Amino acid sequence: MLVDAHAHIDWYTDTLPVALRQIENLRILTMAVAMDVPSYLKTVEIARSSPYIIPTFGIHPWEALRYTDNLQELDRYLEETPVIGEAGLDFHYVKDKYLYPGQIKVFEYQCSWAQRQSKPMNLHTKGAELEVLEMLNRFKIGRSIVHWYSGPVSLIESYLAAGCYFTVGVDVLNPRIPQSIAEILPMDRILLETDNPDGYRWLAKEIGMPDLLLKILEKVSEIKDMTTGELENRLWQNWQDFFGTYHE
């Protein structure tokens, strides 16, 4: 079975029915991450129409400041979500350093829940790769997904040692990038993602649809010198190791 380990299903508008049909027809198990509370509630509503969508709750660092003074509002959602995400830090796109303490406060709160309930996380690390890694180690968080990693290669081994999996996404389709992270990741720690629908806009100025995952699968199979079938089976095993048998 195909797995998309990071998508924003709530961001689809008029193309949502098409996206849901593709997910059903291709049997793409989709981890639908949230940005904030409204994003999560919308995702949960969409997920009722498909057994292939797994809604997860997290506060994205871009939205963190809205919750710094009412963290307890997040508790019911952190309690029910199987994976906490999208969560993390962003010191790259967020330029104002005075905003960083708020990001850290909200991320620490989510990490504390992950620690107490032994929940994995779906992580945003842009420009704060070392800080996120230090937080994972401080809270002793094991299995987590590092989404669209673009940080120092030197930190990858430390993330792997912390129990993390890495997604490979649309960046692998960019001919301007000379090396993909897929080339250096061990086979047992790779998952695929689309970051749909907006991840593909960065590359091709188009809305990303679920079948984009097939292009990513094909490209990664070339990099790893495997057939797409062999890679799909390996990725499904990785998913089961990460999450457990969610859907057969």
N, C-alpha and C positions, 0 to 999 in steps of 0.2 A: 504494500500500500504506500502511496505517496504521502509525504508529510510536509506541510508548509509551517515552519516553526515560528514565524513572525509575520503577521499581517494585521492591517487595521480595517477590519470588515465594516466598521461603522462609518468609514469615510466614503464608501460608495454612495452615490446618489441615484440617478436614473439608471445606472448600469448595474445596480444591485441584483435585480432578477437574473440577468445574464451571468453575473458572477456566481450566484447560488446554483444555477443550473450546471455551470462548469465544475464546481466543487462536487456536486452530486454525480455527474456523469463520469468524471475522472477519479472519483473517490479520493479526494484530497483531504486528509485530516488536517484541519487548519487551526493553529493556535492564534486566536483573535485577541490581541493585546489591547489594553485601554490606555488612554492618556490621563483620564481623571474620572470622577464619579459619573457625570453625564455620559461620557464615552462608554463606560462600562455598562451602564444601564441600557443604553441603546444596543450594545453588542449582545447582551443577554437576551434582549427581545428578538434580535435577528437570529440568534442561535436556536431559538425555539422552532425555527422552520427547517433546521438541518441537523442531523445527528453527527455530521462531520465537523462542526464548528465547536471549538472549546473556548468559551469566553474566560479571559483572565483579567484580574484587576491589579492595577498599579497606578501610581502617580508619576508621570513623566517629569523629568527635571524642568522642562519648559513651563509646566503648570504648578510647580511646587509652591510658589509663593502664595497661592490662593488657599493653601491648607496649613501653613505654618502655625497659625493660631487656633486651629480647630482639628487637631490630629485625631481626636477620638471619633470624629465623624467617619473616619476611614475604617474603624474597627470591624463593623459588620461585614464589610466587603473583603477585608483582609482575612477574616475568619472563614469565609465561604469559598474563596478562590483556590483552585488547585495549585496555581503557580502565580507568584507575585510579579506583575510586569505589565506594562513596560516601566521599569524603574531604573534609577541610576543617577549619574551626574553628567553635566555637559558644561565644560569650560572652554569649548571651541566656538560654537554658535552663539552662546550666551557670553557676551563680551564684558558686561558690567560685573566687576568682581564683587561689588557690594551685594549682589544677588546670590553669591555662592553659599554663604552661611545658611540661607533658607533652603537651598537645594540639599545641603548636607543634613540639615535637621530632618527633613521629610524622608530622605533616603535612609538615614539611621533608624527612623521609626519603622520603616518597612523592613529593614534588615532585622530589627529586633523581633518582629512578628515571624519572619522567615526562620529565625533561630529557634524561637519557642515552639513553633509548630512543625519544624523540620520540613519547610516548604522550599522548593527551588525558586529561582528568580529568572526573569527574562530581562537582560541588562542592557542599558544604554550607557556607553562609556566614553563618548566622544570628547577628546581633549582632557579626560580625567582618568585615564586608564590605570595609572598607579594608585590614585586615590580610591577608585572602586575596588581594585585588588586588595588594598590594605583593609578596606571595610569588610570584604568577604572573609578575609583571614581573621579579623578581629571578632566578628560574630560567628565564626566557624560555620559558615554556610557552605554546604557541599555542592551537590548537583545544581548547576545553573547554566543558562544559555547566554553566551556573549553574542549579542546581536550586532551584525555589520561592523566587525572590528576593523579599525584602521589605525590602530596605535602602534607603538614600538614592537617590532618582532621579538625583541629581547625579553618582553614580558609574557610571551605566549606560554613558555614552559611553566612559568609560575601560575598562570591561570589554569593550565592543565593539571598541575599538582594540587590546585585547590578544588579539583573535581569538575571543572567547567567543560562544556561543549561549546563549539563555535558554529555559527551559521555561515553558509556561503550563499550569496545572493546575486543581485543583478550586476554588481561590480565585476563579476567573473565574465560578463558579456562585453565589457568595455575594452576594446582593442588598445586604448591609450594607456591602460594599466599593464606594465610589463610582467608583473608577477601576481598571481592570485594567492591568497592565504590558503587556498585549497592545496597548493603544491607542497606546503610544509606541515599541514595538519595530519596527525595520525588518523587512520581510517575509522577508528572506534570513537572519535570525538567530533565527527562532522554531522551537521544537520543542514538542510536547505531552507531558505526563506525567500519570499518575494518582497516583503515590506510593502505589499500592495495596499492601496492603488497608487500611491504617490512615489514609491521607490523608483519605478521605471521612468517617471518624468525626468528624473535626474540624468538618466542615460539617453532616452529616446524621445523625450517630450510627449510621451503617450501615457494614458491611463493603464496601469498594470492590471491584467486580468489573471485569474487563477491558473490558466494554462501556460502562463509565463514560466511556471515551475518546470515544465517539460524542457524548455530551452536551457534552463540552469542545470537540470539533471544531465542533459546531453553534454554540455560543456565540461562539467565536473567529471563525467565518465571518461572523456578524452584525456583530461589532466591526469586522472588516476589510472589510465590504461585498463579500463574495465568496460564491459558492456553496460548499457543502461539498466538492464535487468539485474545484473550482478550488483550494481551500485544501489538500485532501489531496495534490494533485499538487505544489503548492508546498512543502509540508512534506516530501514524499518527496525532492524535489530538495535541500532543506536537509540532510536526513539523509545523502544520498549525498555532498554536499559535506563534511559533517563526518566521516563514517565510511568512505565508500567503498561500493561496491555489495556489500552483504553477502548479500542475499536478493532474488531476483526472483520 
